[in-house]
Amino acid sequence: MSGWVYIMASKRNGTIYTGVTSDLQGRAYEHRTSATRGFASRYGCTLLVWYERHDSIVEAIAREKELKKWRRDWKLHLIEGFNPDWGDLFEVCYEKDNPADAIRARQNGI
Protein backbone atom coordinates (compact mmCIF):
# COMPACT_ATOMS: atom_id res chain seq x y z
CA MET A 1 0.00 0.00 0.00
CA SER A 2 1.42 3.37 -0.99
CA GLY A 3 1.45 6.37 1.30
CA TRP A 4 1.46 10.13 1.06
CA VAL A 5 3.08 12.80 3.18
CA TYR A 6 1.35 16.15 2.79
CA ILE A 7 1.25 19.71 4.08
CA MET A 8 -1.96 21.66 4.58
CA ALA A 9 -1.90 25.44 5.12
CA SER A 10 -4.31 28.11 6.29
CA LYS A 11 -2.95 30.58 3.70
CA ARG A 12 0.36 31.53 2.10
CA ASN A 13 2.97 31.60 4.89
CA GLY A 14 0.20 30.86 7.41
CA THR A 15 -0.22 27.98 9.80
CA ILE A 16 0.93 24.66 8.33
CA TYR A 17 0.14 21.07 9.22
CA THR A 18 2.15 18.04 8.15
CA GLY A 19 0.40 14.68 7.91
CA VAL A 20 0.52 11.19 6.42
CA THR A 21 -2.19 9.08 4.79
CA SER A 22 -2.87 6.25 2.39
CA ASP A 23 -5.71 8.27 0.73
CA LEU A 24 -4.51 11.78 -0.13
CA GLN A 25 -7.71 13.13 -1.68
CA GLY A 26 -9.90 11.66 1.05
CA ARG A 27 -7.74 13.03 3.85
CA ALA A 28 -7.39 16.45 2.21
CA TYR A 29 -11.18 16.54 1.84
CA GLU A 30 -11.54 15.83 5.56
CA HIS A 31 -9.23 18.77 6.31
CA ARG A 32 -11.11 21.04 3.89
CA THR A 33 -14.45 20.29 5.51
CA SER A 34 -13.16 20.12 9.12
CA ALA A 35 -14.63 16.60 9.33
CA THR A 36 -12.28 15.72 12.15
CA ARG A 37 -11.35 17.90 15.07
CA GLY A 38 -7.72 18.66 15.71
CA PHE A 39 -4.88 21.04 14.98
CA ALA A 40 -5.63 21.47 11.27
CA SER A 41 -9.32 22.28 11.76
CA ARG A 42 -8.63 24.52 14.76
CA TYR A 43 -6.20 26.65 12.72
CA GLY A 44 -8.03 26.54 9.38
CA CYS A 45 -5.47 24.45 7.47
CA THR A 46 -7.66 23.71 4.46
CA LEU A 47 -5.28 24.20 1.51
CA LEU A 48 -3.27 21.23 0.24
CA VAL A 49 0.01 22.95 -0.66
CA TRP A 50 2.56 20.13 -0.83
CA TYR A 51 2.63 16.34 -1.05
CA GLU A 52 4.97 13.46 -1.72
CA ARG A 53 4.10 9.88 -2.70
CA HIS A 54 5.91 6.88 -1.24
CA ASP A 55 5.78 3.24 -2.29
CA SER A 56 4.73 2.15 1.20
CA ILE A 57 2.90 3.70 4.11
CA VAL A 58 5.87 2.75 6.32
CA GLU A 59 8.17 4.92 4.17
CA ALA A 60 5.62 7.75 4.26
CA ILE A 61 5.39 7.61 8.06
CA ALA A 62 9.19 7.73 8.34
CA ARG A 63 9.30 10.78 6.03
CA GLU A 64 6.52 12.52 7.98
CA LYS A 65 8.46 12.03 11.22
CA GLU A 66 11.54 13.48 9.52
CA LEU A 67 9.64 16.54 8.25
CA LYS A 68 8.03 17.19 11.61
CA LYS A 69 11.56 17.71 13.01
CA TRP A 70 12.36 20.33 10.36
CA ARG A 71 12.40 24.02 11.15
CA ARG A 72 9.46 26.03 9.80
CA ASP A 73 11.58 27.95 7.28
CA TRP A 74 12.80 24.66 5.77
CA LYS A 75 9.19 23.52 5.33
CA LEU A 76 8.25 26.84 3.70
CA HIS A 77 11.17 26.41 1.29
CA LEU A 78 9.99 22.86 0.52
CA ILE A 79 6.47 24.13 -0.26
CA GLU A 80 7.70 26.99 -2.44
CA GLY A 81 9.98 24.70 -4.43
CA PHE A 82 7.03 22.44 -5.26
CA ASN A 83 4.20 24.97 -5.37
CA PRO A 84 5.59 28.53 -5.69
CA ASP A 85 2.17 30.19 -5.77
CA TRP A 86 0.83 28.19 -2.81
CA GLY A 87 -2.13 27.10 -4.94
CA ASP A 88 -4.58 24.58 -3.52
CA LEU A 89 -3.50 21.24 -5.03
CA PHE A 90 -6.61 19.32 -3.95
CA GLU A 91 -8.18 19.11 -7.41
CA VAL A 92 -4.95 18.07 -9.14
CA CYS A 93 -3.17 15.97 -6.53
CA TYR A 94 -3.24 12.78 -8.59
CA GLU A 95 -2.12 14.32 -11.90
CA LYS A 96 1.27 13.08 -13.09
CA ASP A 97 2.73 16.39 -14.16
CA ASN A 98 3.66 19.16 -11.76
CA PRO A 99 0.45 19.97 -9.87
CA ALA A 100 1.29 23.67 -9.61
CA ASP A 101 1.59 23.79 -13.43
CA ALA A 102 -1.75 22.01 -13.72
CA ILE A 103 -3.41 24.64 -11.53
CA ARG A 104 -1.99 27.49 -13.61
CA ALA A 105 -3.15 25.77 -16.81
CA ARG A 106 -6.69 25.43 -15.43
CA GLN A 107 -6.73 29.06 -14.32
CA ASN A 108 -5.61 30.13 -17.82
CA GLY A 109 -8.21 27.93 -19.52
CA ILE A 110 -5.65 25.61 -21.10
C-alpha positions as CSV (number, residue, x, y, z in Angstrom):
1,M,0.0,0.0,0.0
2,S,1.4,3.4,-1.0
3,G,1.4,6.4,1.3
4,W,1.5,10.1,1.1
5,V,3.1,12.8,3.2
6,Y,1.4,16.1,2.8
7,I,1.2,19.7,4.1
8,M,-2.0,21.7,4.6
9,A,-1.9,25.4,5.1
10,S,-4.3,28.1,6.3
11,K,-2.9,30.6,3.7
12,R,0.4,31.5,2.1
13,N,3.0,31.6,4.9
14,G,0.2,30.9,7.4
15,T,-0.2,28.0,9.8
16,I,0.9,24.7,8.3
17,Y,0.1,21.1,9.2
18,T,2.2,18.0,8.2
19,G,0.4,14.7,7.9
20,V,0.5,11.2,6.4
21,T,-2.2,9.1,4.8
22,S,-2.9,6.3,2.4
23,D,-5.7,8.3,0.7
24,L,-4.5,11.8,-0.1
25,Q,-7.7,13.1,-1.7
26,G,-9.9,11.7,1.1
27,R,-7.7,13.0,3.8
28,A,-7.4,16.5,2.2
29,Y,-11.2,16.5,1.8
30,E,-11.5,15.8,5.6
31,H,-9.2,18.8,6.3
32,R,-11.1,21.0,3.9
33,T,-14.5,20.3,5.5
34,S,-13.2,20.1,9.1
35,A,-14.6,16.6,9.3
36,T,-12.3,15.7,12.2
37,R,-11.3,17.9,15.1
38,G,-7.7,18.7,15.7
39,F,-4.9,21.0,15.0
40,A,-5.6,21.5,11.3
41,S,-9.3,22.3,11.8
42,R,-8.6,24.5,14.8
43,Y,-6.2,26.6,12.7
44,G,-8.0,26.5,9.4
45,C,-5.5,24.5,7.5
46,T,-7.7,23.7,4.5
47,L,-5.3,24.2,1.5
48,L,-3.3,21.2,0.2
49,V,0.0,23.0,-0.7
50,W,2.6,20.1,-0.8
51,Y,2.6,16.3,-1.0
52,E,5.0,13.5,-1.7
53,R,4.1,9.9,-2.7
54,H,5.9,6.9,-1.2
55,D,5.8,3.2,-2.3
56,S,4.7,2.2,1.2
57,I,2.9,3.7,4.1
58,V,5.9,2.7,6.3
59,E,8.2,4.9,4.2
60,A,5.6,7.7,4.3
61,I,5.4,7.6,8.1
62,A,9.2,7.7,8.3
63,R,9.3,10.8,6.0
64,E,6.5,12.5,8.0
65,K,8.5,12.0,11.2
66,E,11.5,13.5,9.5
67,L,9.6,16.5,8.2
68,K,8.0,17.2,11.6
69,K,11.6,17.7,13.0
70,W,12.4,20.3,10.4
71,R,12.4,24.0,11.1
72,R,9.5,26.0,9.8
73,D,11.6,27.9,7.3
74,W,12.8,24.7,5.8
75,K,9.2,23.5,5.3
76,L,8.3,26.8,3.7
77,H,11.2,26.4,1.3
78,L,10.0,22.9,0.5
79,I,6.5,24.1,-0.3
80,E,7.7,27.0,-2.4
81,G,10.0,24.7,-4.4
82,F,7.0,22.4,-5.3
83,N,4.2,25.0,-5.4
84,P,5.6,28.5,-5.7
85,D,2.2,30.2,-5.8
86,W,0.8,28.2,-2.8
87,G,-2.1,27.1,-4.9
88,D,-4.6,24.6,-3.5
89,L,-3.5,21.2,-5.0
90,F,-6.6,19.3,-4.0
91,E,-8.2,19.1,-7.4
92,V,-5.0,18.1,-9.1
93,C,-3.2,16.0,-6.5
94,Y,-3.2,12.8,-8.6
95,E,-2.1,14.3,-11.9
96,K,1.3,13.1,-13.1
97,D,2.7,16.4,-14.2
98,N,3.7,19.2,-11.8
99,P,0.4,20.0,-9.9
100,A,1.3,23.7,-9.6
101,D,1.6,23.8,-13.4
102,A,-1.8,22.0,-13.7
103,I,-3.4,24.6,-11.5
104,R,-2.0,27.5,-13.6
105,A,-3.2,25.8,-16.8
106,R,-6.7,25.4,-15.4
107,Q,-6.7,29.1,-14.3
108,N,-5.6,30.1,-17.8
109,G,-8.2,27.9,-19.5
110,I,-5.6,25.6,-21.1
